[in-house]
Amino acid sequence: MPAPAAALPLPLSSQQTLGHPARTVTISARAEGSQVVLSATLGRHTDEATISAAGVQDIVIERAEVAPGHHIAVVRGTGETSFAALVAIRRGAPHILWSSRTDLHGDPGERSAGVLLIDDRTGDGRPDVIVGVRREGAGICGQTETILFPRAYDPRGGQLRPVVLRRLSDGEELEVTATRESPGPTGPPLVRALLPGGASSSSGLAEEDPSATAPPRALFDSDPATFWAEGRGGPGAQEFVTARWNTRFPIRAFAVVLSPSNDLAARLGRPRTFWLIGESGARLRVRVPDDALAQPGARYWVVPPEPLPWRCVTLVLDEAYAPDGTAAAAVHTGIAELEAYTDLDWGGGVEALVQVLVEGGSDGDEAARLLGPLGAPAVSALDAAWERLGEQGRRRAVRVFSRASESGAEEGIGALERAAADPAEPVRVAAVRALGSLGPAAAEVLGRLVAQP
């Protein structure tokens, strides 16, 4: 592990014994406006890095032995912002192999930060130096920090090389076999509440491209011809995608389309084993007994022993069926769709949501949100239950009618017209406002309402 070191104020100059055989390197740091300029000098050789890190006040330099007699230096700056850098000797010259700001920065929801870890990942008693990136939304459920694009320092060549980290710690997991036989549902889920979060990588994008970890929307677009493919290559072991589960209903089953219904399917790796992970409880290790290439666009069902109360879902790749005739280096493993099903998909789903509105209470807002995208069936069910709805339930129903109308359900405008004649003034006002927001589509109805005495 790194030798303890005291914090020093900027500017500073410190001599460190690095490399093998050992040589003395002078590491200097100074502030220039909103940047920190870091340099490493050995004889006539100097390497320099400029880091955007305003307000850095203190610097800590630590040495770590990464092989017998072979040391590197880690430079960390703290203050209003923070940074880290890795200094090593390669071919007799000092090199700042990596440097990055290490506090989250950028636009809210898309902030990122560099990560430098020193930890024994090989079990040889000596630290491994790992660098990478962490990004908001692009992490494994339940983990406080997930490293993306990891690279490890290789003492033999004095360079950083890509490395596959074991992202999952020891923990309880349940073995589940994916099957083509549905546990009940015959189509897509009634409520599409899986919302894309982020991905560890994406095929065809460099790690410096923010799009590489962008929400993998193709997995949740209801189109089996589109797909997400990891960017590392091969089976994509330990690469992942994460989604948010945006409803209170527990997940009763998953459906995964493992082979897209397009001409690219034969060139992609198809998952053989993978994990499904939530923010708590046991993870599911899923085995796919046959190559999904024979069933392009088909759903494979994953049914946990008990419904899952997760609010976050991560799919982590493990092993894959390799495509024929494609060089291993050119293979990327992909998935076309990930869907989650609730009790609502085992019959009576719309009626169950309407009943929540009838009963009232705090769950009614969510029921209304889920009913809105369902269109005409939701409008008809609420129309039939109108007399059983309380005032709060009718106001929530107006929101459903409005959303259905915006999506093209003509029945919604008729339901809003009837709601505009409700005995309760708050319901009437809500209905008229909803009609006014629909523009020309509701002009005739609004005209009739205005003409009424």
C-alpha positions in Angstrom: 0.0 0.0 0.0 1.2 3.6 -0.5 3.5 5.0 2.1 1.8 7.7 4.3 2.6 11.3 3.3 1.9 14.7 4.6 -0.1 17.3 2.7 1.9 20.2 1.3 0.7 23.6 0.1 1.1 24.8 -3.5 3.5 25.5 -5.1 5.7 22.6 -4.2 8.7 20.6 -5.4 9.4 17.1 -4.0 12.0 14.4 -4.8 10.7 10.9 -5.1 12.6 7.6 -5.7 10.8 5.7 -8.4 11.2 2.9 -10.9 13.5 -0.1 -11.0 16.4 0.4 -10.8 15.5 3.3 -8.5 16.0 6.9 -9.7 15.2 10.2 -8.1 12.4 12.1 -9.8 11.6 15.7 -9.0 7.8 16.2 -8.9 6.6 19.9 -9.0 3.1 21.4 -8.9 2.0 25.0 -9.2 -1.4 26.8 -9.7 -2.0 28.8 -12.8 -5.4 30.4 -12.7 -8.0 27.7 -12.6 -5.5 25.0 -13.5 -2.7 23.0 -11.8 0.5 22.4 -13.8 2.2 19.2 -12.7 5.7 18.2 -13.9 8.1 15.3 -13.4 11.8 15.7 -14.1 14.6 13.2 -14.2 17.9 14.6 -15.6 17.2 16.3 -18.9 13.8 14.6 -19.3 10.6 16.4 -18.1 7.0 15.5 -18.6 4.2 17.9 -17.8 0.4 17.8 -17.4 -2.1 20.6 -17.0 -5.2 19.7 -15.0 -8.4 21.9 -14.8 -8.9 21.9 -11.1 -9.6 25.4 -9.6 -9.1 26.0 -5.9 -6.7 23.2 -5.2 -4.8 24.1 -2.0 -2.9 21.0 -0.8 -0.9 18.3 -2.5 -0.1 14.8 -1.2 2.5 12.6 -3.0 2.5 8.9 -2.1 4.8 6.1 -3.3 3.5 2.6 -3.9 5.6 -0.6 -4.5 3.9 -2.3 -7.5 6.7 -5.0 -8.0 9.8 -5.9 -5.9 11.8 -2.8 -5.7 9.6 -1.0 -8.3 7.8 2.2 -7.1 5.4 4.6 -8.7 4.1 7.9 -7.3 0.5 9.0 -6.9 -0.1 12.7 -6.7 -3.4 13.9 -5.2 -4.7 17.5 -4.9 -7.5 18.7 -2.7 -9.4 21.9 -2.1 -12.5 23.4 -3.8 -11.9 20.7 -6.4 -9.6 17.6 -6.4 -7.4 15.7 -8.8 -5.1 12.7 -9.0 -2.1 11.8 -11.2 0.1 8.8 -11.7 3.9 9.3 -12.2 6.2 6.5 -13.3 9.5 5.9 -15.0 9.5 4.3 -18.5 12.7 3.7 -20.5 14.7 6.0 -18.2 12.4 9.0 -18.4 9.6 10.2 -16.1 6.0 10.0 -17.4 2.8 11.4 -16.0 0.8 8.4 -17.3 -2.6 9.6 -16.2 -4.2 12.7 -14.6 -7.8 13.7 -14.0 -10.0 15.8 -11.9 -11.5 13.4 -9.3 -14.6 15.3 -8.0 -17.9 15.0 -9.9 -18.3 17.8 -12.4 -20.3 18.6 -15.5 -24.0 19.0 -16.2 -26.4 17.6 -13.4 -27.2 14.0 -14.1 -24.2 13.6 -16.5 -21.4 14.5 -14.2 -18.2 12.5 -14.3 -14.9 12.1 -12.4 -11.6 10.3 -12.7 -10.8 7.5 -10.4 -7.4 6.3 -9.2 -7.4 3.2 -6.9 -4.5 1.4 -5.3 -5.7 -2.0 -4.2 -4.5 -5.6 -4.4 -6.6 -7.0 -7.2 -4.4 -10.0 -7.9 -3.8 -11.4 -4.4 0.0 -11.2 -4.5 0.2 -8.9 -1.5 1.2 -5.9 -3.7 -1.1 -3.1 -4.8 -2.5 -2.8 -8.3 -2.8 0.7 -9.6 -6.2 1.1 -11.4 -7.4 4.2 -13.2 -10.8 4.9 -14.8 -13.9 7.0 -14.8 -17.1 7.1 -12.8 -20.2 8.8 -14.3 -23.6 9.5 -12.8 -26.2 7.0 -13.9 -23.6 4.6 -15.2 -23.1 2.4 -12.2 -24.1 -1.1 -11.0 -27.2 -1.0 -8.7 -26.2 -1.1 -5.1 -22.6 0.0 -5.6 -21.5 3.4 -4.4 -18.8 3.6 -7.1 -18.4 1.6 -10.4 -15.2 2.1 -12.4 -15.6 2.5 -16.1 -12.9 2.0 -18.7 -10.5 0.5 -16.2 -6.8 0.4 -16.9 -4.0 -1.0 -14.7 -0.4 -0.1 -14.4 1.9 -2.8 -15.9 5.3 -2.6 -14.2 7.0 -4.6 -16.9 6.3 -2.1 -19.6 5.7 1.0 -17.5 2.3 1.6 -19.2 -1.4 1.5 -18.5 -3.2 -1.4 -20.1 -6.9 -2.2 -20.3 -8.0 -4.6 -17.6 -11.2 -6.6 -16.9 -12.2 -5.9 -13.3 -14.3 -8.3 -11.3 -17.1 -5.8 -10.8 -19.3 -8.0 -8.6 -18.3 -8.7 -5.0 -19.0 -12.0 -3.2 -22.7 -12.1 -2.3 -25.8 -14.1 -2.4 -27.0 -15.1 -5.9 -29.7 -17.3 -7.2 -29.4 -19.5 -10.3 -32.2 -19.1 -12.8 -32.6 -20.6 -16.3 -34.0 -18.5 -19.0 -36.8 -20.1 -21.0 -38.8 -19.4 -24.2 -42.0 -20.5 -22.4 -43.9 -17.5 -21.0 -45.0 -17.6 -17.4 -48.3 -16.0 -18.4 -48.0 -12.7 -20.4 -48.3 -12.9 -24.2 -47.0 -9.6 -25.3 -45.1 -6.5 -24.0 -45.6 -5.4 -20.4 -48.7 -3.3 -19.7 -46.6 -0.8 -17.8 -43.2 0.1 -19.4 -41.5 1.4 -16.3 -37.9 0.4 -17.0 -36.2 3.7 -17.8 -32.6 3.7 -19.3 -29.9 4.8 -16.9 -26.4 4.2 -18.3 -23.9 1.7 -19.7 -20.4 0.7 -19.0 -19.5 1.0 -22.7 -21.0 0.9 -26.2 -19.7 -0.6 -29.4 -18.1 1.8 -31.8 -17.6 4.6 -29.3 -14.2 5.6 -27.7 -14.2 5.9 -23.9 -13.6 9.6 -24.1 -16.9 10.0 -25.9 -19.6 10.7 -23.3 -22.1 8.8 -25.5 -20.2 5.6 -24.6 -22.0 5.5 -21.3 -25.2 7.3 -22.4 -28.6 5.7 -21.6 -28.9 2.5 -23.7 -32.3 3.5 -25.1 -32.3 0.8 -27.7 -32.9 -1.8 -24.9 -36.2 -0.1 -23.9 -37.7 1.1 -27.2 -40.0 -1.9 -27.9 -38.2 -2.5 -31.2 -36.4 -5.9 -31.4 -34.5 -4.8 -34.4 -32.5 -2.2 -32.4 -29.9 -3.3 -29.8 -27.2 -2.2 -27.4 -23.7 -3.8 -27.8 -20.9 -3.5 -25.3 -17.7 -1.8 -26.4 -15.0 -4.0 -24.9 -15.4 -6.9 -27.3 -15.6 -10.7 -27.1 -18.2 -11.9 -24.6 -18.1 -8.5 -22.9 -17.6 -10.1 -19.5 -18.5 -7.6 -16.7 -19.8 -5.0 -19.1 -23.3 -3.8 -18.0 -26.4 -1.6 -18.5 -28.5 -0.1 -15.8 -32.1 1.0 -15.7 -34.4 2.6 -13.2 -37.6 0.9 -12.2 -40.2 3.7 -12.1 -43.1 2.2 -10.3 -43.9 0.8 -6.9 -45.1 -2.6 -8.3 -42.6 -5.4 -7.7 -41.1 -7.2 -10.7 -42.6 -10.6 -11.2 -40.6 -11.6 -14.3 -38.2 -10.3 -16.9 -38.1 -10.8 -20.6 -34.9 -10.4 -22.6 -34.6 -10.3 -26.4 -31.1 -11.7 -26.8 -30.8 -11.7 -30.6 -32.1 -8.7 -32.6 -34.4 -9.3 -35.5 -32.0 -7.7 -38.1 -29.2 -8.7 -40.4 -26.5 -7.8 -37.8 -27.7 -10.5 -35.4 -25.3 -13.2 -36.8 -22.3 -10.9 -36.2 -23.1 -10.3 -32.5 -22.2 -12.4 -29.5 -25.4 -13.6 -27.7 -25.3 -13.9 -23.9 -24.9 -17.4 -22.5 -24.8 -16.3 -18.9 -25.5 -13.0 -17.3 -26.6 -11.4 -14.0 -29.6 -9.3 -13.1 -28.9 -7.2 -10.0 -30.9 -4.8 -7.9 -30.0 -2.4 -5.2 -30.6 -5.0 -2.5 -31.1 -8.7 -2.0 -29.7 -11.6 -3.9 -28.7 -11.1 -7.5 -29.9 -13.5 -10.3 -27.4 -15.5 -12.3 -29.2 -16.3 -15.5 -28.2 -19.2 -17.8 -29.4 -19.3 -21.4 -29.4 -23.0 -22.4 -29.5 -22.4 -26.2 -28.1 -19.9 -28.7 -30.7 -17.2 -29.2 -29.5 -16.7 -32.9 -32.0 -19.4 -33.8 -34.8 -17.3 -32.4 -34.1 -13.7 -33.5 -36.5 -11.2 -31.9 -37.8 -13.8 -29.4 -38.3 -13.2 -25.7 -36.4 -15.3 -23.2 -38.2 -15.3 -19.8 -36.5 -15.0 -16.4 -38.7 -15.6 -13.5 -37.3 -15.0 -10.0 -38.5 -17.2 -7.1 -40.2 -14.2 -5.5 -41.3 -10.8 -6.9 -38.5 -8.3 -6.7 -39.0 -5.0 -4.8 -36.2 -3.3 -6.8 -36.1 0.3 -7.9 -32.9 -0.2 -9.9 -31.9 -3.0 -12.4 -28.5 -3.8 -13.8 -27.8 -6.4 -16.4 -24.1 -7.6 -16.3 -22.7 -9.8 -19.1 -20.7 -12.9 -18.4 -20.3 -15.6 -21.1 -21.5 -15.5 -24.6 -22.3 -17.6 -27.7 -19.7 -16.4 -30.3 -20.8 -15.7 -33.9 -19.5 -17.9 -36.6 -17.0 -16.5 -39.1 -16.2 -13.3 -37.1 -12.7 -12.7 -35.7 -12.7 -12.7 -31.9 -11.3 -9.2 -31.8 -14.3 -8.0 -33.9 -17.0 -9.6 -31.7 -19.3 -7.5 -29.6 -22.0 -9.0 -27.4 -25.4 -7.4 -27.7 -29.0 -7.4 -26.4 -32.1 -6.1 -28.2 -34.7 -5.6 -25.4 -35.0 -5.8 -21.6 -38.5 -5.8 -20.2 -40.0 -6.1 -16.7 -43.4 -7.5 -15.8 -45.6 -7.0 -12.8 -48.8 -8.6 -11.4 -50.7 -6.2 -13.7 -49.6 -8.4 -16.7 -51.3 -11.5 -15.3 -54.8 -10.2 -16.1 -56.9 -7.3 -14.9 -54.1 -4.8 -15.1 -56.1 -1.7 -16.2 -58.9 -2.6 -13.8 -56.4 -3.0 -10.9 -55.0 0.5 -11.5 -58.5 2.0 -11.8 -59.4 0.4 -8.4 -56.4 2.2 -6.9 -58.0 5.5 -8.0 -61.4 4.4 -6.6 -59.8 3.6 -3.2 -57.9 7.0 -3.2 -54.9 7.6 -1.1 -51.2 8.3 -1.9 -50.9 5.6 -4.5 -53.5 7.2 -6.8 -51.0 9.6 -8.4 -48.8 6.7 -9.5 -51.8 4.8 -10.8 -52.9 7.8 -12.9 -49.3 8.2 -14.2 -49.3 4.5 -15.3 -52.8 4.7 -16.8 -52.1 7.7 -19.0 -49.9 6.0 -21.6 -52.4 3.1 -22.0 -54.8 5.2 -24.1 -58.3 4.1 -25.0 -58.6 1.1 -22.6 -57.7 3.3 -19.6 -60.2 6.0 -20.7 -63.0 3.4 -21.1 -62.3 1.8 -17.7 -62.3 5.1 -15.9 -65.4 6.3 -17.7 -67.2 3.1 -16.5 -65.9 3.7 -12.9 -66.7 7.5 -12.8 -69.5 7.2 -10.4 -67.4 5.3 -7.9 -64.5 7.8 -8.0 -64.2 10.4 -5.3 -63.4 14.0 -6.2 -59.7 13.4 -5.9 -60.0 10.3 -8.1 -61.9 12.2 -10.8 -59.3 14.9 -10.9 -56.7 12.2 -11.3 -58.8 10.6 -14.0 -58.8 14.0 -15.9 -55.0 13.7 -16.0 -55.4 10.3 -17.6 -57.9 11.6 -20.2 -55.6 14.4 -21.1 -52.5 12.2 -21.5 -54.6 9.7 -23.6 -55.8 12.6 -25.8 -52.3 13.9 -26.3 -51.4 10.4 -27.5 -54.2 10.4 -30.1 -57.0 8.6 -28.2 -60.2 10.3 -29.4 -62.1 8.9 -26.5 -60.1 11.1 -24.2 -61.6 14.3 -25.5 -65.1 13.0 -25.0 -64.3 11.9 -21.5 -62.9 15.4 -20.8 -66.1 17.0 -22.1 -68.1 14.9 -19.7 -65.7 15.7 -16.8 -66.2 19.4 -17.6 -69.8 19.0 -16.5 -68.9 17.4 -13.2 -70.7 18.7 -10.1 -67.3 19.4 -8.4 -65.8 22.7 -9.5 -62.1 21.5 -9.2 -62.9 18.7 -11.5 -64.6 21.0 -14.0 -61.7 23.5 -13.9 -59.1 20.7 -14.5 -61.1 19.3 -17.4 -61.5 22.7 -19.1 -57.8 23.4 -18.7 -56.9 20.0 -20.1 -59.1 20.7 -23.1 -57.5 24.1 -23.6 -54.0 22.5 -23.7 -55.1 20.2 -26.6 -55.3 23.0 -29.2 -57.4 22.6 -32.4 -58.3 19.0 -31.5 -60.5 20.2 -28.7 -61.7 23.4 -30.2 -65.2 22.1 -31.1 -65.7 20.7 -27.6 -64.6 24.0 -26.0 -67.0 25.9 -28.3 -69.9 23.8 -27.1 -68.9 24.4 -23.5 -68.7 28.1 -24.0 -72.1 28.2 -25.6 -73.7 26.5 -22.6 -75.6 28.9 -20.3 
